[in-house]
Amino acid sequence: MNRPNIILVCVDEMRADAMGAAGNEHIDTPNLDDLARGGYRFTRAYSATPTCVPARVAMFTGKSPDLHGRYGYREGISFPDAYPVTLQSTLRDAGYQAFGVGKMHVFPDRARCGFDDVQLHDGFLHTSRRLSGGPSAAIDDYVDFLRRETGDPRADYQETGIGCNAMTARPWEREERLHPTRWVADESFRMLERRDPTRPFFLYMSFHRPHAPFDPPQWLWDKYRGREFPPRPLGDWVERFDEHRRDFASEAEFGAQKETTHQQVRAGYYGSIEFIDLQLNRLRETLSDHALLEDTIIVFVSDHGDMMGDHDMYRKSVGYEGSARVPLVVHVPPRHREGWGAPGEVESIAELRDLMPTLLGLAGVEVPGGVDGMSLRPGGPVREHLHGEHLIGSLGRHSMQWIRSQRHKYVWFSGDGHEQLFDLVEDPQELRDLAADPGAADELARHREILVRELSGREEGFVADGELVAGRPVQSEATWVREFARL
């Protein structure tokens, strides 16, 4: 079998609607749009645990949170010991060369997790900085590059003063070629030049942006600072969480921001995405130069989104659409498209865990045991609903549990048992909470029953006697034991 090459382009914190092909008229992503038009764009793709660490665990292992055990953001847990079998290790064992460039967000930092080689830039990692005393070239190849190229032994990706999670923005102050986004692309192309041409390759091309800091090149900053953006959606339910607001705090996940702040952040965010879009064009040109384009599958995905001010929320971790729904494009060259049908939009519910079985199927490699992701190949099983969850603090100390069905989204907060229900067909921006609507009582009950089935048997005790139980500790000793027992 002539196995295809595979490139998985992963960006950090990009919303599903932040691209032209999704109908967004306020951002320019021509190269991503071309990739989507010639491929399969999954319009209902989600990150079931929408923060960096658990999302990458799902991508690499093909497992749901119930199997991989990561329900929230927590650094410092050994990835290789907990998850010895990964997408990249499986492809490597099947004869692929496996390269990773950019953000891994695993621990220990230099763990390869099945890759043959990794060129690393994770951005700001709290645990790593504490252990190393600050940014270190020993654990971040981009830092080494930046210091060599500038001649400044103290050069740092954080020296601009804008925070790694802050609602602040400014243009990149150095040459464009020194930007982390450009570095990821350049190092990826060097990997392609250094590959063994007799073997297929898997390249994980992982951009840290558009995660904060929001610092695109000056020309992109200027471009989006001059654009008008539509009003932010504000649901009729937002005031219910008013006691948890941190209005105008720079790193607040929930709270008001000045409109000028929002406009600056949006400019930095959109500019960062368009800069990545330009690297996609460079990628396709490089593949064409090496006569690889017709034998290379390109997948574009994000680990999670960003609320970007929707409902006065910022950043991620919540199950609302801005945070949990992600862009997913699978571009398959015609000669490797057997059984996939014509390209176009795909409405089936997809999740990050599905990438592993999908890509292994395209490569003709057997899926390892223990994977519960589903192949996205058309004609296969269809997911009737998706269960997502995350430990959150911005709306009170809860495990936020949610069910995405074919039409609705049901949300349950474990701390106080509060419920929400949204009709995503009539109300895609989640403006109207239907949980108290008598006409939606049957749908509310049906989705509650689905969540009861999903949570039955969990160690937190979220279900007892067939009913959801609020007020259980969200970081019980049992949860810690479950997570560390895998080490």
C-alpha positions as CSV (number, residue, x, y, z in Angstrom):
1,M,0.0,0.0,0.0
2,N,1.2,3.5,-0.9
3,R,0.6,5.1,2.5
4,P,-0.1,8.8,2.6
5,N,1.9,11.3,4.5
6,I,-0.1,13.1,7.3
7,I,0.3,16.6,8.6
8,L,-1.8,17.5,11.7
9,V,-1.9,21.3,12.0
10,C,-3.0,22.1,15.5
11,V,-3.6,25.7,16.7
12,D,-4.3,26.8,20.2
13,E,-7.5,28.4,21.3
14,M,-9.1,29.1,17.9
15,R,-12.9,29.3,17.8
16,A,-14.8,27.3,15.1
17,D,-16.3,30.5,13.7
18,A,-13.0,32.4,13.3
19,M,-12.6,31.6,9.7
20,G,-14.1,32.8,6.4
21,A,-15.4,29.3,5.4
22,A,-17.5,29.3,8.6
23,G,-19.3,32.5,7.4
24,N,-17.2,35.0,9.3
25,E,-17.0,38.2,7.2
26,H,-14.7,39.9,9.7
27,I,-11.6,37.8,9.3
28,D,-9.5,36.9,6.3
29,T,-8.4,33.2,6.1
30,P,-8.2,32.5,2.4
31,N,-5.8,29.6,2.6
32,L,-7.7,27.8,5.4
33,D,-10.9,28.4,3.4
34,D,-9.3,26.9,0.3
35,L,-8.3,23.8,2.4
36,A,-11.8,23.6,3.7
37,R,-13.4,23.9,0.3
38,G,-11.3,21.1,-1.1
39,G,-11.7,18.9,2.0
40,Y,-14.2,17.9,4.6
41,R,-15.1,20.6,7.1
42,F,-16.8,19.2,10.2
43,T,-19.2,21.9,11.3
44,R,-20.0,20.3,14.7
45,A,-16.6,19.4,16.0
46,Y,-15.9,19.8,19.7
47,S,-13.3,19.6,22.4
48,A,-14.9,17.5,25.2
49,T,-12.5,18.9,27.8
50,P,-11.7,22.4,26.4
51,T,-8.3,23.4,27.9
52,C,-4.9,22.7,26.5
53,V,-3.7,19.7,28.5
54,P,-6.7,17.4,28.5
55,A,-7.5,18.3,24.8
56,R,-4.0,17.1,23.7
57,V,-4.4,14.0,25.7
58,A,-7.6,13.2,23.8
59,M,-5.9,14.0,20.4
60,F,-2.8,11.9,21.2
61,T,-4.6,8.9,22.7
62,G,-8.0,8.7,20.9
63,K,-9.7,8.4,24.3
64,S,-12.6,10.1,26.0
65,P,-12.2,11.8,29.3
66,D,-13.8,8.8,31.0
67,L,-10.9,6.7,29.7
68,H,-8.0,9.1,29.8
69,G,-9.0,10.5,33.2
70,R,-8.2,14.1,32.6
71,Y,-11.2,16.2,33.6
72,G,-9.4,19.6,34.0
73,Y,-6.3,21.6,33.4
74,R,-3.4,20.2,35.5
75,E,0.3,20.3,34.7
76,G,3.0,18.2,36.1
77,I,1.6,14.7,35.4
78,S,3.8,12.3,33.5
79,F,2.4,11.8,30.0
80,P,4.6,8.9,28.8
81,D,3.9,6.7,31.9
82,A,0.2,7.4,31.8
83,Y,-0.3,7.1,28.1
84,P,2.3,4.9,26.4
85,V,0.3,4.3,23.2
86,T,-0.3,7.4,21.1
87,L,-1.3,8.3,17.6
88,Q,2.3,9.1,16.8
89,S,3.8,6.0,18.4
90,T,1.3,3.8,16.5
91,L,2.2,5.4,13.2
92,R,5.9,5.2,14.0
93,D,5.5,1.5,14.8
94,A,3.8,1.1,11.4
95,G,6.9,2.6,9.6
96,Y,6.1,6.3,9.7
97,Q,8.6,9.0,10.6
98,A,6.9,11.0,13.4
99,F,7.9,14.7,14.0
100,G,6.5,17.2,16.3
101,V,7.1,21.0,16.1
102,G,5.7,23.6,18.5
103,K,3.4,23.2,21.4
104,M,3.2,19.8,23.1
105,H,2.1,20.7,26.6
106,V,3.1,17.5,28.2
107,F,5.2,16.6,31.3
108,P,8.1,16.2,31.5
109,D,8.7,18.9,28.9
110,R,11.1,16.9,26.7
111,A,8.9,13.8,26.6
112,R,8.5,12.8,23.0
113,C,5.3,10.8,23.5
114,G,6.0,8.6,20.5
115,F,7.6,11.2,18.2
116,D,11.1,10.5,16.7
117,D,12.0,14.1,17.2
118,V,10.5,17.3,18.7
119,Q,11.3,21.0,18.2
120,L,9.5,22.5,21.2
121,H,7.8,25.8,21.9
122,D,5.1,25.4,24.5
123,G,4.8,29.1,25.5
124,F,4.2,30.0,29.2
125,L,4.0,26.8,31.3
126,H,3.6,27.6,35.0
127,T,5.1,24.3,36.3
128,S,8.1,24.4,34.0
129,R,8.9,28.0,34.8
130,R,8.9,27.3,38.5
131,L,11.1,24.2,38.1
132,S,13.6,25.9,35.8
133,G,13.5,29.4,37.3
134,G,12.1,31.0,34.1
135,P,12.2,30.4,30.4
136,S,15.0,28.0,29.5
137,A,16.5,27.1,26.2
138,A,17.0,23.6,27.6
139,I,13.2,23.0,27.5
140,D,12.2,25.4,24.8
141,D,13.9,25.4,21.4
142,Y,12.2,28.6,20.3
143,V,13.9,30.5,23.2
144,D,17.3,29.1,22.1
145,F,16.5,30.3,18.5
146,L,15.4,33.8,19.7
147,R,18.5,34.3,21.8
148,R,20.8,33.2,19.0
149,E,19.1,35.3,16.4
150,T,18.9,38.5,18.5
151,G,22.3,38.1,20.3
152,D,20.4,38.8,23.5
153,P,21.1,36.0,26.1
154,R,18.1,37.2,28.1
155,A,15.6,37.3,25.2
156,D,12.2,35.9,26.3
157,Y,8.9,35.3,24.6
158,Q,7.2,37.0,27.6
159,E,9.2,40.3,27.6
160,T,6.5,42.4,25.9
161,G,4.6,42.7,29.1
162,I,1.3,41.2,27.8
163,G,0.2,38.2,29.8
164,C,-0.1,34.6,28.7
165,N,-3.8,34.6,29.7
166,A,-4.5,38.3,29.9
167,M,-7.1,40.4,28.0
168,T,-4.3,42.7,26.7
169,A,-2.8,43.0,23.2
170,R,-0.1,44.8,21.3
171,P,1.7,44.2,18.0
172,W,4.9,42.1,17.8
173,E,7.9,44.3,18.4
174,R,10.6,42.2,16.6
175,E,11.1,41.2,13.0
176,E,8.3,39.0,11.6
177,R,10.7,36.1,11.0
178,L,11.3,35.9,14.7
179,H,7.7,35.4,15.7
180,P,6.8,32.0,17.3
181,T,4.2,31.4,14.6
182,R,6.8,31.9,11.8
183,W,9.3,29.7,13.8
184,V,6.9,26.8,14.0
185,A,6.4,26.9,10.2
186,D,10.1,27.3,9.4
187,E,11.1,24.4,11.7
188,S,8.3,22.2,10.2
189,F,9.7,22.8,6.7
190,R,13.2,21.9,7.9
191,M,11.8,18.7,9.2
192,L,10.4,18.0,5.7
193,E,13.8,18.6,4.2
194,R,15.5,16.3,6.6
195,R,13.0,13.4,6.4
196,D,13.9,10.0,5.0
197,P,12.3,10.1,1.5
198,T,11.8,6.4,1.4
199,R,9.3,6.4,4.3
200,P,6.0,8.2,4.9
201,F,5.9,10.8,7.6
202,F,3.6,12.2,10.2
203,L,4.1,15.8,11.2
204,Y,2.4,17.5,14.1
205,M,2.7,21.2,13.3
206,S,1.5,22.8,16.5
207,F,1.1,26.6,16.7
208,H,0.9,28.3,20.1
209,R,-1.2,31.1,18.7
210,P,-3.9,32.4,18.7
211,H,-3.6,31.7,22.4
212,A,-2.6,34.8,24.3
213,P,-0.3,36.8,24.2
214,F,-2.2,38.5,21.4
215,D,0.7,39.9,19.5
216,P,0.5,39.6,15.7
217,P,2.9,41.4,13.3
218,Q,2.3,45.2,13.2
219,W,0.6,45.1,9.7
220,L,-2.0,42.6,10.9
221,W,-2.5,44.5,14.1
222,D,-3.2,47.7,12.1
223,K,-5.5,45.9,9.7
224,Y,-7.8,44.5,12.4
225,R,-7.7,47.5,14.7
226,G,-9.3,49.3,11.8
227,R,-12.2,46.9,11.4
228,E,-15.7,47.0,12.9
229,F,-16.8,43.9,14.8
230,P,-20.3,42.8,15.5
231,P,-21.8,43.1,19.0
232,R,-20.9,40.3,21.4
233,P,-23.7,37.9,22.2
234,L,-25.1,38.3,25.7
235,G,-27.4,35.6,26.9
236,D,-30.6,36.2,28.9
237,W,-29.1,33.9,31.6
238,V,-25.8,35.7,32.3
239,E,-26.9,37.6,35.3
240,R,-27.5,34.3,37.1
241,F,-23.7,34.1,37.6
242,D,-23.2,37.8,38.6
243,E,-21.7,36.9,42.0
244,H,-18.7,35.4,40.3
245,R,-17.9,38.4,38.1
246,R,-14.4,39.9,38.2
247,D,-15.2,43.0,36.1
248,F,-12.2,44.6,34.4
249,A,-9.6,42.2,35.8
250,S,-7.1,41.5,33.1
251,E,-7.1,37.7,33.5
252,A,-10.8,37.3,34.4
253,E,-12.6,34.5,32.8
254,F,-16.0,36.0,33.6
255,G,-16.6,39.7,33.9
256,A,-17.0,42.9,31.9
257,Q,-14.2,44.5,30.0
258,K,-14.0,48.0,28.4
259,E,-15.2,47.9,24.8
260,T,-11.8,49.3,23.8
261,T,-10.1,46.4,25.5
262,H,-12.4,43.9,23.7
263,Q,-11.7,45.6,20.3
264,Q,-7.9,45.4,20.9
265,V,-8.0,41.8,22.0
266,R,-10.2,40.8,19.0
267,A,-7.7,42.6,16.7
268,G,-4.8,40.7,18.2
269,Y,-6.7,37.4,18.1
270,Y,-7.8,37.7,14.5
271,G,-4.4,39.0,13.4
272,S,-2.8,36.0,15.0
273,I,-5.1,33.7,13.1
274,E,-4.5,35.3,9.7
275,F,-0.7,35.0,10.3
276,I,-1.2,31.3,10.8
277,D,-3.3,31.2,7.6
278,L,-0.3,32.6,5.7
279,Q,1.8,29.7,7.0
280,L,-0.7,27.3,5.5
281,N,0.0,28.7,2.1
282,R,3.7,28.3,2.7
283,L,3.1,24.7,3.8
284,R,1.2,23.8,0.6
285,E,3.9,25.5,-1.5
286,T,6.6,23.6,0.3
287,L,4.8,20.3,-0.2
288,S,4.4,21.1,-3.9
289,D,8.1,21.9,-4.2
290,H,8.9,18.5,-2.8
291,A,6.3,16.7,-5.0
292,L,4.4,15.7,-1.8
293,L,1.2,17.6,-2.2
294,E,-0.8,14.8,-3.9
295,D,0.3,12.2,-1.3
296,T,-0.2,14.3,1.9
297,I,-3.3,14.5,4.1
298,I,-3.6,17.8,5.9
299,V,-5.8,18.1,9.0
300,F,-6.4,21.5,10.6
301,V,-7.8,21.6,14.1
302,S,-7.8,23.6,17.4
303,D,-7.5,22.2,20.9
304,H,-10.4,24.4,22.1
305,G,-11.8,27.8,21.4
306,D,-12.0,31.1,23.3
307,M,-15.1,32.8,24.5
308,M,-13.7,36.2,23.3
309,G,-16.3,38.2,25.4
310,D,-19.4,36.1,24.5
311,H,-21.7,36.3,27.5
312,D,-19.0,38.4,29.3
313,M,-16.7,35.4,29.3
314,Y,-13.1,35.1,28.1
315,R,-10.6,32.2,27.6
316,K,-11.9,28.6,27.7
317,S,-12.8,25.6,29.9
318,V,-16.6,26.2,29.7
319,G,-18.9,24.1,27.6
320,Y,-20.4,27.0,25.6
321,E,-19.9,27.1,21.9
322,G,-17.1,29.7,21.8
323,S,-15.0,27.6,24.1
324,A,-15.9,24.0,23.2
325,R,-16.6,24.0,19.5
326,V,-13.5,23.9,17.3
327,P,-12.6,24.2,13.6
328,L,-11.9,20.8,12.0
329,V,-10.9,20.4,8.4
330,V,-9.7,17.1,6.9
331,H,-8.1,17.5,3.5
332,V,-7.5,14.2,1.6
333,P,-5.9,14.2,-1.8
334,P,-8.0,12.5,-4.5
335,R,-5.8,9.4,-4.8
336,H,-6.3,8.6,-1.0
337,R,-10.0,9.5,-0.9
338,E,-11.4,6.0,-1.5
339,G,-14.6,5.5,0.5
340,W,-14.8,9.2,1.6
341,G,-17.0,10.5,-1.1
342,A,-17.0,14.1,-2.4
343,P,-15.5,16.8,-0.2
344,G,-17.9,19.2,1.6
345,E,-19.4,20.1,4.9
346,V,-20.0,17.3,7.4
347,E,-22.6,17.7,10.1
348,S,-21.9,14.7,12.2
349,I,-20.8,15.4,15.8
350,A,-17.0,15.0,16.0
351,E,-14.6,15.2,18.9
352,L,-10.8,15.5,19.2
353,R,-10.5,11.8,20.2
354,D,-11.8,10.9,16.7
355,L,-8.6,12.1,15.0
356,M,-6.6,9.1,16.0
357,P,-8.9,6.4,14.5
358,T,-9.6,8.6,11.5
359,L,-5.9,9.2,10.6
360,L,-4.9,5.6,11.4
361,G,-7.7,4.5,9.0
362,L,-6.5,6.7,6.3
363,A,-3.0,5.3,6.8
364,G,-4.2,1.7,6.7
365,V,-2.9,1.1,10.3
366,E,-4.9,-0.9,12.8
367,V,-6.4,1.1,15.7
368,P,-5.0,0.0,19.1
369,G,-7.2,-1.4,21.8
370,G,-8.7,1.0,24.3
371,V,-9.4,3.7,21.8
372,D,-13.0,4.9,22.0
373,G,-12.8,7.7,19.4
374,M,-14.8,7.1,16.2
375,S,-13.5,7.2,12.7
376,L,-14.9,10.3,10.9
377,R,-14.9,8.5,7.5
378,P,-18.4,9.0,5.9
379,G,-20.7,6.0,6.1
380,G,-19.4,4.9,9.6
381,P,-21.2,5.1,12.9
382,V,-22.7,8.4,13.8
383,R,-22.5,9.8,17.3
384,E,-26.0,10.7,18.7
385,H,-24.6,12.8,21.4
386,L,-21.4,14.0,23.0
387,H,-20.6,14.3,26.7
388,G,-18.2,17.0,27.7
389,E,-17.0,18.3,31.0
390,H,-14.4,20.5,32.8
391,L,-13.5,21.6,36.3
392,I,-14.2,25.4,36.3
393,G,-13.9,28.2,38.9
394,S,-15.0,31.2,37.0
395,L,-18.7,30.5,37.5
396,G,-18.4,29.0,40.9
397,R,-16.5,25.8,41.9
398,H,-18.2,23.2,39.7
399,S,-17.6,20.4,37.4
400,M,-19.4,21.8,34.4
401,Q,-21.1,18.8,32.6
402,W,-22.7,19.1,29.2
403,I,-24.4,17.1,26.5
404,R,-24.4,18.1,22.9
405,S,-27.2,16.2,21.1
406,Q,-28.2,16.6,17.4
407,R,-30.1,19.7,18.1
408,H,-29.7,20.8,21.7
409,K,-27.1,21.4,24.4
410,Y,-27.8,20.6,28.0
411,V,-25.6,22.0,30.8
412,W,-25.4,20.9,34.4
413,F,-23.3,22.5,37.2
414,S,-22.3,20.0,39.8
415,G,-21.9,22.5,42.6
416,D,-25.5,23.6,42.9
417,G,-27.3,21.5,40.3
418,H,-28.2,24.4,38.0
419,E,-29.3,23.4,34.6
420,Q,-29.4,25.0,31.2
421,L,-30.9,24.0,27.8
422,F,-30.2,25.6,24.4
423,D,-31.7,24.9,21.0
424,L,-28.6,25.2,18.8
425,V,-30.6,25.2,15.6
426,E,-32.8,28.2,16.5
427,D,-30.2,29.8,18.8
428,P,-26.6,29.0,17.8
429,Q,-25.2,31.8,20.0
430,E,-26.9,30.3,23.2
431,L,-28.8,33.5,23.9
432,R,-31.9,31.9,25.4
433,D,-31.9,29.4,28.2
434,L,-34.9,27.1,27.8
435,A,-34.5,25.2,31.1
436,A,-37.4,27.0,32.7
437,D,-39.6,26.9,29.6
438,P,-42.5,24.4,30.2
439,G,-42.5,23.7,26.4
440,A,-39.0,22.3,26.7
441,A,-39.6,20.1,29.8
442,D,-39.5,16.9,27.9
443,E,-36.2,17.8,26.2
444,L,-34.7,18.9,29.5
445,A,-35.7,15.5,31.1
446,R,-34.4,13.5,28.1
447,H,-31.0,15.2,28.3
448,R,-30.8,14.9,32.0
449,E,-31.3,11.1,31.6
450,I,-28.5,11.0,29.1
451,L,-26.1,12.7,31.5
452,V,-27.2,10.3,34.3
453,R,-26.1,7.4,32.1
454,E,-22.8,9.1,31.3
455,L,-22.0,9.8,35.0
456,S,-23.3,6.7,36.6
457,G,-20.5,4.8,38.5
458,R,-18.2,7.9,38.6
459,E,-16.2,8.1,41.8
460,E,-17.4,11.6,42.6
461,G,-20.9,10.3,43.2
462,F,-22.6,12.6,40.8
463,V,-25.4,10.1,40.4
464,A,-27.3,8.3,43.2
465,D,-30.5,6.3,42.8
466,G,-30.8,7.3,39.1
467,E,-30.7,11.0,39.9
468,L,-28.0,13.7,39.5
469,V,-26.6,14.8,42.9
470,A,-25.3,18.3,43.4
471,G,-22.7,19.5,45.8
472,R,-20.2,16.6,45.5
473,P,-16.5,17.7,45.8
474,V,-15.0,18.2,42.3
475,Q,-11.5,17.3,43.4
476,S,-12.1,14.4,45.7
477,E,-9.3,12.2,46.9
478,A,-10.7,9.5,44.6
479,T,-10.3,11.7,41.6
480,W,-6.6,12.3,42.4
481,V,-6.1,8.6,43.0
482,R,-7.7,7.8,39.7
483,E,-5.5,10.2,37.8
484,F,-2.2,9.3,39.5
485,A,-2.9,5.6,39.5
486,R,-2.0,5.7,35.8
487,L,1.6,6.8,36.6
